[in-house]
Amino acid sequence: MSAIDRRWTPARARLVLDLAKREIRTRFAGSHLGILWVFFVPLLSSLVFVLIFSILMRGTMSGLYKGITFSELYFLGFAPWLFMSDVIARATSIVRENRSLIRNLQFDHRLLPISMCSSTTVAHLVVVALGVLLVLVNGHRLNVHLVALPVYFVLLAMFSIGIAYFVAALSVYMTDLAQAVPIVLNLAFFTAPILYPPQLVIDGGGSWSRFLLLELNPITRFVEGYRLAILDLGVPFDWANLGLCAVWAVAALVLGSATYRRLEKGFADVL
């Protein structure tokens, strides 16, 4: 593997694009709806959440989001979560599914976690567009800092790919992660303020819950970053939140890629 040129070149960019196309074809082979399943399945659960929580949360939207409908709150927060969770969940099987490529000493399989973001990006953009549409339909204004949204997306992709590197490497040696990761992701979904405004935690929780669920939680940082970049809530742009997202993204990518590099030497033997 040391002979592989790992510099980011146009040839490597084309390789990632080819791998992305291959990942989509393989993932949805024989499916009539194809890539639409990435969006269709989470949309069904989202509709259930919106129908139920729109009734339960009526009159309880507080803090910065007072006056915002639950559907806006949910879909703007669900967009980054959908991307993150799908990339991490797919990482549990990405190496084993491509074992033939792993055995090819001339192939840089570190590109696999990057290429698998392709289908998820499509669903992500659809959910973001739906969230923006809901904001406009409900008569709310878009933030002038909407230009920060691509920055948040890049940082979200870095964070997700970093975690995916870590999960993908461990999954080669620990096959039980394929069952454990979805459970952890399901629990993590409720630790971030996706189904509820952060003010509920501030008002009803202790200092430890605010620290763990809001301040220390990277998912909360990205969820709130998306909302504050899209919604005009009459508050200054939160540069501190953007900076913390950058710290989480870089840390995850560095630690994840380092773990992958350390464990990849044994992939061919295990597979």
SULVENUR-V801953 format. One record per pair of residues at least 6 apart in sequence whose ideal C-beta (glycine too) atoms are under 6 Angstrom apart, sorted by the first residue. I is the first residue (numbers start at 1). J is the second residue. D is the distance in whole Angstrom. If there is no record, write none. Layout:
I	J	D
I	J	D
This chain:
4	108	5
16	111	5
16	114	6
16	115	5
19	115	4
20	115	5
20	118	3
23	115	6
23	116	5
24	35	6
24	118	6
24	119	5
28	34	4
28	35	6
35	119	5
35	122	6
38	119	5
38	123	4
39	123	4
39	126	5
42	82	6
50	71	5
50	74	6
53	70	5
53	195	6
54	70	5
57	70	5
61	68	6
61	197	6
62	197	6
62	199	4
63	197	5
63	199	3
64	233	5
65	73	6
65	197	5
69	138	5
71	134	5
72	134	5
72	135	6
75	130	5
75	131	4
76	131	4
76	226	6
76	227	5
76	230	6
77	194	4
77	223	4
78	194	6
79	124	6
79	127	4
79	128	5
79	131	6
79	226	6
80	156	5
80	222	4
80	223	6
80	226	5
81	194	6
82	127	6
83	120	5
83	124	4
84	160	5
85	185	5
86	120	4
87	117	6
87	120	6
87	160	4
87	164	5
88	163	5
88	164	6
88	167	6
90	116	5
91	164	4
91	167	4
91	168	4
92	167	6
92	171	5
92	177	5
92	178	4
92	181	5
94	112	5
94	116	6
94	168	5
95	168	5
95	172	5
98	112	6
99	271	4
101	107	5
101	109	6
102	109	5
102	267	5
102	271	6
103	268	5
113	161	5
113	164	4
113	165	5
113	168	6
114	161	6
141	232	4
143	230	6
143	231	6
143	232	5
145	229	6
145	237	5
148	229	5
149	229	5
152	225	5
152	226	6
152	229	6
155	245	5
155	246	6
155	249	4
156	222	5
158	249	4
158	253	5
159	248	6
159	249	4
159	252	5
162	252	3
162	253	4
162	256	4
163	252	5
163	256	6
165	256	3
165	257	5
165	260	4
166	256	4
166	259	5
169	259	5
169	260	4
169	263	4
170	177	6
171	177	5
172	267	6
172	270	5
191	213	6
191	217	6
192	217	6
192	219	4
192	220	5
192	223	5
194	223	6
198	214	6
201	209	6
201	210	6
201	213	5
201	214	6
202	210	6
214	220	5
218	248	4
221	241	6
221	244	5
221	245	5
222	245	6
225	241	5
225	245	6
228	238	6
